[in-house]
């Protein structure tokens, strides 16, 4: 049984969460340069994770990809509290983010039936160094 914890994805949002409103006003999520910038910033955060946390993050993203119901889980991919334009092609955004982090294509045959969604976070938060 693969445990899927979407909270690992949230750890990638440091770049967006640390921007001021003025900086976000000039960040256009649907422009290629802005998307590439966010992918690289998320990759920089991802590189700080330990091997277990990297796997859990990729499992969560791949689970979302395999469900083919990206809109249901979209709030995990980009935080709702950040005032960004609506992403025009969410499927492509998720695909490109996954490829940037994993260095491979997402597996559409990811075993969602053998997966269990958990929301557990320890008393001190997630240990992303694992």
C-alpha positions, 0 to 999 in steps of 0.5 A, spaced: 500 500 500 502 506 497 501 512 502 499 518 498 500 525 503 499 531 499 502 535 504 509 534 501 507 538 495 506 544 499 513 544 501 515 546 494 511 552 494 516 556 498 518 561 492 510 563 491 509 563 498 515 568 499 513 573 494 510 580 495 503 582 492 507 586 488 512 581 485 506 576 484 503 582 480 508 581 475 508 573 475 504 571 469 503 563 470 500 562 463 507 565 460 512 560 459 518 564 462 514 564 468 512 557 468 519 555 467 521 560 473 516 556 478 518 549 475 526 551 477 524 554 484 520 548 485 526 543 483 530 547 487 526 546 493 525 539 491 533 538 491 533 539 499 529 533 500 531 527 502 530 520 498 524 518 502 521 525 501 522 526 494 519 519 493 513 521 497 512 528 493 513 524 486 508 519 489 503 524 490 504 528 484 503 521 480 497 519 484 494 526 481 496 525 474 494 517 474 487 519 477 486 524 471 482 528 475 487 534 476 482 539 478 480 535 484 487 535 487 489 542 484 489 546 490 495 541 492 499 543 486 498 551 487 496 554 493 489 557 493 492 563 497 496 565 492 493 570 488 495 568 481 491 567 474 488 561 473 492 556 470 490 555 463 492 548 462 492 544 468 494 537 465 500 540 462 502 544 468 502 538 472 506 534 467 511 539 466 512 540 473 513 532 474 518 531 469 522 537 472 522 534 478 523 527 476 526 527 470 521 522 467 514 522 464 509 520 469 506 513 469 499 513 467 499 506 470 500 508 477 497 504 482 491 508 485 487 502 487 493 500 491 494 507 494 491 510 501 491 518 502 493 520 508 493 527 511 498 525 517 503 531 519 507 530 525 507 535 531 513 538 528 511 538 521 513 534 515 521 531 516 523 533 508 530 531 510 528 523 510 
